[in-house]
Amino acid sequence: MRYKPHDYQQQATKFILDHNEAAVLLGMGLGKSVISLTAIWELVLDYFTVTRVLVIAPLRVARDTWPVELAKWDHLEGLTMAVAVGTKLQRLNALAQGAMVTVINRENIPWLVAHYGNAWPFDMVVIDELSSFKNPRAKRFKELTRVRPHLSRIVGLTGTPAANGLMDLWAQFRLLDGGERLGRYITHYRNRWFVPDKRNGMQVFTYKPREGAEEGIYMAIADMTVSMKTTDHLRLPPLTVTTHMVEMSEREARTYDELRKDLVVTLDGHVIDAANAAALSGKLLQLASGAIYTAEGDTVTVHDRKLDALEDLIEAANGEALLVAYWFRHDKTRIQQRFPDARELKTSADIAAWNAGEVPLALIHPASAGHGLNLQAGGHLLVWFSLTWSLELYQQANARLFRQGQDQPVTITHLAVKDTLDEAVLAALDAKDTTQERLIDAVKTQLSKEQ
């Protein structure tokens, strides 16, 4: 296919070419894969400044998206790619090809670093979903930091740089620039820009930005950051986001309230308890969805309110395909028991079948199918059966349908139980989105002033 880039795609590609260290904050659906591959083609086959490139991506994106993008576009001809996912033998065979671009899933970064040792062959790394490296204690972060001195170029791609707040930024930019802009150590970053927020005596649980910190952080990273919002650059179909409230019976509501107040409840002879606030949150969200795990790992069903609501939505869809996001394993089990045709999108064949219109009811888990997959050809209706606290996973899952190439109005429906933690999750997602939008808008404004 002939590549006819939008102006913003040309701008983003040029930014990568012009910066050895680049943070590219692209809204979902803006085509970050083809933008990056175009820059890689020029660096490897035109400028000859790069010899081998490593692309790090979520598993399904590494396996299904990057090789498809390379094969799709005529202008990328001549660029070779190997996909190093799967078994150890499959990964080794991929590495042995010596391809110009090697794609690997992020979970295998520690293995890759150990495999090459001091003979690290890649002089450029592209991190697809940079936000997955926001935890400085994670092994993938530590191991990639070890080989950072071997890289002449590094690019971080993400649409959700600060899904949980500005504290997320430190590790991502530490990986890109070695700590030049936000400091080499997270303690220095925290002490400079934040003050304690929620605490218990000397123990601090969360931090909040100091006065003026947001502007200072944005200014510090602006020179190596390009930010683009999907709504600014693409003409997308209309988007409707709605919440379908359901109510439990009085008996079911009493069970929920008993667990909420006492942190313990007895169901079908099983004692369900929550040891702390975090455990209680998970238990209450399970109850809102209709079932809960026992200490032995069994499932006790409390109600079918969301299943009934989902059945109504399926009927209202009138034969159109429905994509359903779930969070708990028992959600998937119960949905498939009620609707035997429901098919989870896990493999490449599942995804191809969905996009071909062969799956009327599809299930996805946001943690495994939330990034990079193109599902817009298969439908335009998404239902959140159970919710996640993670703004990143929430936005990324929504963007599987609401993205470039979607030609129908998209509807995203939350199933939420009245007077439960479902309502708090929706409010928290809205608040986190406000913080992240300020970051993206600030960097975008800074860049526009410099141009």
C-alpha positions as CSV (number, residue, x, y, z in Angstrom):
1,M,0.0,0.0,0.0
2,R,1.2,3.5,-0.8
3,Y,2.0,5.6,2.2
4,K,0.4,9.1,2.2
5,P,1.4,10.5,5.5
6,H,-0.6,13.1,7.3
7,D,1.2,16.3,8.2
8,Y,1.4,15.2,11.9
9,Q,3.0,11.9,10.8
10,Q,5.7,13.7,8.8
11,Q,6.3,16.0,11.8
12,A,6.6,13.1,14.2
13,T,9.0,11.1,11.9
14,K,11.2,14.2,11.5
15,F,11.2,14.7,15.3
16,I,12.6,11.1,15.7
17,L,15.2,11.8,13.0
18,D,16.3,15.0,14.6
19,H,16.5,13.8,18.2
20,N,18.8,11.0,19.5
21,E,16.5,10.8,22.5
22,A,12.9,11.3,21.8
23,A,9.7,10.9,23.8
24,V,6.8,10.7,21.3
25,L,3.5,11.1,23.1
26,L,1.0,10.1,20.4
27,G,-2.7,9.7,21.0
28,M,-4.1,6.2,20.2
29,G,-4.7,5.6,16.6
30,L,-2.3,8.1,15.2
31,G,-0.1,5.4,13.6
32,K,3.0,5.4,15.8
33,S,4.2,2.1,14.3
34,V,4.4,3.4,10.7
35,I,5.8,6.8,11.9
36,S,8.6,4.9,13.7
37,L,9.3,2.5,10.9
38,T,9.6,5.3,8.4
39,A,12.2,7.0,10.6
40,I,14.0,3.6,11.1
41,W,14.1,3.1,7.3
42,E,15.7,6.4,6.8
43,L,18.2,6.0,9.6
44,V,19.2,2.5,8.5
45,L,19.0,2.6,4.7
46,D,19.4,6.3,3.8
47,Y,21.5,8.0,6.5
48,F,23.4,4.8,7.5
49,T,23.6,6.1,11.1
50,V,22.0,3.1,12.6
51,T,22.7,-0.6,11.9
52,R,20.4,-2.7,14.1
53,V,17.2,-1.6,15.8
54,L,15.4,-3.3,18.7
55,V,11.7,-2.7,19.1
56,I,10.2,-3.5,22.5
57,A,6.4,-4.0,22.6
58,P,3.6,-5.8,24.4
59,L,3.5,-9.4,23.4
60,R,0.5,-9.3,21.0
61,V,1.6,-6.0,19.5
62,A,5.1,-7.4,18.9
63,R,3.7,-10.5,17.3
64,D,0.8,-9.1,15.4
65,T,1.1,-5.4,14.8
66,W,4.7,-4.5,13.9
67,P,5.3,-7.2,11.2
68,V,1.9,-6.4,9.7
69,E,2.8,-2.7,9.5
70,L,6.1,-3.4,7.9
71,A,4.5,-5.6,5.2
72,K,1.7,-3.2,4.7
73,W,3.6,-0.1,3.3
74,D,5.4,0.0,0.0
75,H,7.9,2.7,1.1
76,L,9.4,0.3,3.8
77,E,10.6,-2.2,1.2
78,G,14.1,-3.3,1.9
79,L,13.8,-3.1,5.7
80,T,14.2,-6.6,7.2
81,M,12.5,-7.7,10.5
82,A,12.6,-10.6,12.8
83,V,10.1,-11.2,15.6
84,A,11.7,-12.7,18.7
85,V,8.7,-14.0,20.7
86,G,7.6,-17.5,21.7
87,T,9.9,-20.3,22.9
88,K,13.6,-19.9,23.6
89,L,14.4,-21.7,20.4
90,Q,12.1,-19.4,18.4
91,R,13.7,-16.3,19.9
92,L,17.2,-17.6,19.2
93,N,16.3,-18.3,15.6
94,A,14.9,-14.8,15.2
95,L,18.0,-13.2,16.7
96,A,20.2,-15.4,14.4
97,Q,18.7,-13.7,11.4
98,G,20.6,-10.5,12.1
99,A,17.6,-8.5,10.8
100,M,17.7,-4.7,10.6
101,V,14.8,-4.6,13.0
102,T,14.2,-7.1,15.8
103,V,10.9,-7.0,17.7
104,I,10.6,-8.5,21.2
105,N,8.1,-8.5,23.9
106,R,9.0,-6.5,27.0
107,E,8.9,-9.5,29.3
108,N,11.9,-11.0,27.5
109,I,14.2,-7.9,28.0
110,P,16.0,-9.5,31.0
111,W,16.6,-12.7,28.9
112,L,17.8,-10.7,25.9
113,V,20.3,-8.6,28.0
114,A,21.6,-11.7,29.6
115,H,21.9,-13.5,26.3
116,Y,24.1,-10.9,24.7
117,G,26.1,-9.8,27.7
118,N,28.8,-7.3,26.6
119,A,28.1,-8.1,22.9
120,W,25.0,-6.0,22.7
121,P,24.3,-5.6,19.0
122,F,21.6,-2.9,18.9
123,D,22.4,0.8,18.5
124,M,18.8,2.0,18.6
125,V,15.9,1.0,20.7
126,V,12.2,1.9,20.2
127,I,10.0,1.3,23.2
128,D,6.4,0.8,22.1
129,E,4.3,1.8,25.2
130,L,7.1,3.6,27.1
131,S,4.7,3.8,30.1
132,S,5.2,0.1,30.7
133,F,8.7,1.1,32.0
134,K,7.4,3.5,34.6
135,N,8.3,1.2,37.6
136,P,12.0,1.7,38.4
137,R,12.1,-1.4,40.5
138,A,11.0,-3.7,37.6
139,K,13.6,-6.0,36.2
140,R,12.8,-4.9,32.6
141,F,13.7,-1.3,33.6
142,K,16.9,-2.2,35.4
143,E,18.2,-4.5,32.6
144,L,17.4,-2.0,29.8
145,T,19.1,0.7,31.9
146,R,22.2,-1.5,31.9
147,V,22.6,-1.5,28.1
148,R,21.5,2.2,27.7
149,P,25.2,3.3,27.2
150,H,25.4,1.1,24.1
151,L,22.6,3.0,22.4
152,S,23.1,6.0,20.2
153,R,19.4,6.5,19.8
154,I,16.3,5.7,21.8
155,V,12.7,6.4,21.2
156,G,9.8,6.1,23.7
157,L,6.3,5.8,22.3
158,T,3.1,6.2,24.4
159,G,-0.3,7.8,24.5
160,T,-0.5,7.5,28.3
161,P,2.7,8.9,29.8
162,A,1.2,9.9,33.2
163,A,-1.9,7.7,33.7
164,N,-1.4,7.6,37.5
165,G,0.2,11.1,37.9
166,L,3.4,12.9,37.3
167,M,5.4,10.5,39.5
168,D,5.2,8.0,36.6
169,L,7.4,10.2,34.4
170,W,10.7,9.8,36.2
171,A,11.5,6.3,35.2
172,Q,10.4,6.8,31.6
173,F,12.7,9.8,31.1
174,R,15.5,8.3,33.2
175,L,15.6,5.5,30.7
176,L,15.5,7.9,27.7
177,D,18.1,10.5,28.8
178,G,20.0,8.9,31.6
179,G,18.5,11.3,34.2
180,E,19.7,14.5,32.5
181,R,16.3,16.3,32.7
182,L,14.5,14.8,35.7
183,G,17.5,13.6,37.7
184,R,19.4,10.3,38.0
185,Y,17.6,9.2,41.2
186,I,13.9,9.1,41.9
187,T,14.5,10.5,45.4
188,H,16.0,13.7,44.0
189,Y,13.0,14.0,41.6
190,R,10.5,13.4,44.4
191,N,12.2,15.9,46.8
192,R,12.5,18.6,44.1
193,W,9.0,18.5,42.7
194,F,6.7,16.8,45.2
195,V,5.5,16.9,48.9
196,P,4.0,14.2,50.9
197,D,0.2,13.8,50.5
198,K,-1.4,10.8,52.2
199,R,0.5,9.4,55.1
200,N,0.3,7.6,58.4
201,G,2.8,9.1,60.8
202,M,6.2,8.9,59.1
203,Q,5.0,6.5,56.4
204,V,4.1,8.3,53.2
205,F,1.7,6.6,50.9
206,T,1.4,9.2,48.1
207,Y,2.9,12.5,47.0
208,K,1.4,15.5,45.3
209,P,3.2,18.1,43.1
210,R,4.6,21.2,44.8
211,E,3.3,24.6,43.7
212,G,4.7,25.3,40.2
213,A,6.0,21.7,39.8
214,E,3.8,20.8,36.9
215,E,5.1,23.7,34.8
216,G,8.7,23.0,35.8
217,I,8.5,19.4,34.9
218,Y,6.9,20.1,31.5
219,M,9.6,22.7,30.7
220,A,12.3,20.3,31.7
221,I,11.2,17.6,29.2
222,A,9.8,19.8,26.4
223,D,13.0,19.8,24.2
224,M,12.9,16.0,23.8
225,T,9.2,15.5,23.7
226,V,6.6,15.8,21.0
227,S,2.9,15.5,21.9
228,M,-0.1,15.0,19.7
229,K,-3.7,14.3,20.5
230,T,-5.8,12.1,18.3
231,T,-8.7,14.6,18.3
232,D,-6.4,17.3,17.0
233,H,-5.2,15.4,14.0
234,L,-7.8,12.8,12.9
235,R,-11.3,13.1,11.8
236,L,-12.7,10.3,13.9
237,P,-16.3,9.1,14.0
238,P,-18.6,10.4,16.8
239,L,-17.9,8.8,20.2
240,T,-20.6,8.2,22.8
241,V,-19.5,7.2,26.3
242,T,-22.3,6.1,28.6
243,T,-22.9,4.3,31.9
244,H,-25.6,1.7,32.2
245,M,-26.5,1.6,35.9
246,V,-27.9,-1.6,37.4
247,E,-29.2,-2.2,40.9
248,M,-28.8,-5.1,43.3
249,S,-31.7,-6.4,45.3
250,E,-32.0,-5.4,49.0
251,R,-30.5,-8.8,50.0
252,E,-27.6,-8.4,47.6
253,A,-27.0,-4.8,48.7
254,R,-26.9,-5.9,52.4
255,T,-24.3,-8.5,51.5
256,Y,-22.2,-5.8,49.8
257,D,-22.6,-3.4,52.7
258,E,-21.7,-6.0,55.3
259,L,-18.4,-6.7,53.5
260,R,-17.7,-3.0,53.1
261,K,-18.3,-2.2,56.8
262,D,-17.0,-5.4,58.5
263,L,-14.4,-6.6,56.0
264,V,-15.9,-10.0,56.3
265,V,-19.0,-11.8,55.1
266,T,-20.3,-15.4,54.9
267,L,-21.5,-16.6,51.5
268,D,-22.7,-20.2,50.8
269,G,-20.8,-21.4,53.8
270,H,-17.6,-19.6,52.8
271,V,-16.1,-16.9,54.9
272,I,-15.0,-14.0,52.6
273,D,-12.7,-11.6,54.3
274,A,-10.5,-8.6,53.3
275,A,-7.3,-8.2,55.2
276,N,-6.8,-4.5,54.2
277,A,-8.2,-1.7,52.2
278,A,-6.6,-2.8,49.0
279,A,-8.0,-6.3,49.3
280,L,-11.4,-4.8,50.2
281,S,-11.4,-2.8,47.0
282,G,-10.9,-5.9,44.9
283,K,-13.5,-7.9,46.8
284,L,-16.1,-5.1,46.5
285,L,-15.5,-4.7,42.8
286,Q,-15.9,-8.5,42.4
287,L,-19.2,-8.3,44.3
288,A,-20.4,-5.5,42.1
289,S,-19.6,-7.7,39.1
290,G,-21.7,-10.5,40.6
291,A,-19.3,-13.1,42.0
292,I,-16.4,-13.3,44.4
293,Y,-13.4,-15.6,45.0
294,T,-13.2,-17.6,48.2
295,A,-9.9,-18.2,50.1
296,E,-9.7,-21.6,48.4
297,G,-10.0,-20.0,44.9
298,D,-13.5,-21.1,44.3
299,T,-16.2,-18.7,43.0
300,V,-19.4,-17.8,44.8
301,T,-22.0,-16.1,42.6
302,V,-23.9,-13.3,44.4
303,H,-26.0,-11.9,41.5
304,D,-26.4,-11.8,37.7
305,R,-27.4,-8.2,37.4
306,K,-24.6,-7.3,35.0
307,L,-25.2,-10.5,33.0
308,D,-28.8,-9.5,32.6
309,A,-27.8,-6.0,31.5
310,L,-25.3,-7.4,29.0
311,E,-28.0,-9.6,27.6
312,D,-30.1,-6.5,27.1
313,L,-27.2,-4.7,25.3
314,I,-26.6,-7.7,23.0
315,E,-30.3,-7.7,22.1
316,A,-30.2,-3.9,21.5
317,A,-27.2,-4.3,19.2
318,N,-29.5,-6.1,16.9
319,G,-26.9,-8.5,15.4
320,E,-24.0,-6.0,15.5
321,A,-20.7,-7.3,17.0
322,L,-20.0,-6.5,20.7
323,L,-16.6,-6.3,22.3
324,V,-16.7,-6.8,26.0
325,A,-13.9,-5.9,28.4
326,Y,-13.7,-7.8,31.7
327,W,-11.3,-7.7,34.7
328,F,-11.9,-10.8,36.8
329,R,-11.5,-14.4,35.5
330,H,-14.9,-15.3,36.9
331,D,-16.4,-12.6,34.8
332,K,-15.2,-14.3,31.7
333,T,-16.3,-17.7,33.0
334,R,-19.8,-16.5,33.8
335,I,-20.2,-14.5,30.5
336,Q,-19.2,-17.6,28.5
337,Q,-21.6,-19.8,30.6
338,R,-24.5,-17.3,29.8
339,F,-23.4,-16.7,26.2
340,P,-21.6,-19.9,24.8
341,D,-20.7,-18.1,21.6
342,A,-18.5,-15.5,23.4
343,R,-14.9,-15.8,22.2
344,E,-11.9,-14.4,23.9
345,L,-9.5,-12.6,21.6
346,K,-6.1,-14.1,22.5
347,T,-4.5,-15.5,19.4
348,S,-3.7,-14.0,16.0
349,A,-6.5,-16.2,14.6
350,D,-9.0,-14.8,17.1
351,I,-8.1,-11.3,16.2
352,A,-8.3,-12.0,12.4
353,A,-11.7,-13.7,12.9
354,W,-13.0,-10.7,14.9
355,N,-11.8,-8.2,12.2
356,A,-13.4,-10.4,9.5
357,G,-16.8,-10.1,11.2
358,E,-16.9,-13.7,12.3
359,V,-17.2,-13.1,16.1
360,P,-20.5,-11.6,17.2
361,L,-19.4,-11.4,20.9
362,A,-15.8,-11.0,21.8
363,L,-14.0,-10.8,25.2
364,I,-10.8,-8.9,26.0
365,H,-8.8,-8.4,29.1
366,P,-7.4,-4.9,29.2
367,A,-4.0,-6.1,30.6
368,S,-3.4,-8.4,27.7
369,A,-5.3,-6.8,24.8
370,G,-5.2,-3.2,25.7
371,H,-2.2,-2.0,23.7
372,G,-1.7,-1.6,20.0
373,L,-4.1,-4.1,18.6
374,N,-6.2,-3.0,15.6
375,L,-9.8,-4.2,16.3
376,Q,-11.7,-1.4,14.6
377,A,-12.6,-3.5,11.6
378,G,-14.6,-5.9,13.7
379,G,-17.1,-3.6,15.4
380,H,-17.8,-0.3,17.0
381,L,-19.5,-1.2,20.3
382,L,-17.5,-1.8,23.5
383,V,-19.0,-2.8,26.9
384,W,-17.0,-2.6,30.1
385,F,-18.5,-5.5,32.1
386,S,-16.1,-4.8,35.0
387,L,-13.9,-1.8,35.5
388,T,-10.2,-1.1,36.2
389,W,-8.5,1.6,38.3
390,S,-5.8,1.9,35.6
391,L,-6.4,4.9,33.3
392,E,-3.8,3.6,30.9
393,L,-5.4,0.2,30.4
394,Y,-8.9,1.9,30.2
395,Q,-7.9,4.3,27.5
396,Q,-5.9,1.8,25.6
397,A,-8.7,-0.7,25.5
398,N,-11.2,2.0,24.3
399,A,-8.7,2.9,21.5
400,R,-8.9,-0.6,20.1
401,L,-12.2,0.5,18.4
402,F,-12.1,4.3,18.6
403,R,-9.1,4.8,16.3
404,Q,-8.1,5.7,12.7
405,G,-9.8,3.4,10.3
406,Q,-13.1,3.2,12.2
407,D,-15.9,4.2,9.9
408,Q,-18.9,3.9,12.3
409,P,-19.9,5.9,15.4
410,V,-18.3,4.3,18.5
411,T,-20.3,3.6,21.7
412,I,-18.5,2.7,25.0
413,T,-20.8,1.5,27.7
414,H,-19.9,1.0,31.3
415,L,-21.9,-1.5,33.3
416,A,-21.9,-0.1,36.9
417,V,-23.8,-1.1,40.0
418,K,-25.5,1.7,41.8
419,D,-24.0,2.7,45.2
420,T,-20.9,0.5,44.8
421,L,-17.2,1.0,44.2
422,D,-18.0,1.0,40.4
423,E,-19.0,4.6,40.8
424,A,-15.8,5.5,42.6
425,V,-13.7,3.9,39.8
426,L,-15.4,5.9,37.1
427,A,-14.8,9.1,39.1
428,A,-11.1,8.2,39.7
429,L,-10.6,7.6,36.0
430,D,-12.0,11.0,35.2
431,A,-9.7,12.7,37.7
432,K,-6.6,10.9,36.4
433,D,-7.5,11.8,32.9
434,T,-7.5,15.5,33.9
435,T,-3.9,15.3,35.2
436,Q,-2.7,13.6,32.1
437,E,-4.5,15.9,29.7
438,R,-2.7,18.9,31.4
439,L,0.7,17.2,30.7
440,I,0.0,16.5,27.1
441,D,-1.5,19.9,26.4
442,A,1.4,21.7,28.2
443,V,4.1,19.9,26.1
444,K,2.1,20.4,22.9
445,T,1.8,24.2,23.7
446,Q,5.5,24.5,24.5
447,L,6.5,22.9,21.2
448,S,4.1,25.1,19.2
449,K,5.7,28.2,20.7
450,E,9.1,27.1,19.6
451,Q,8.1,26.4,16.0
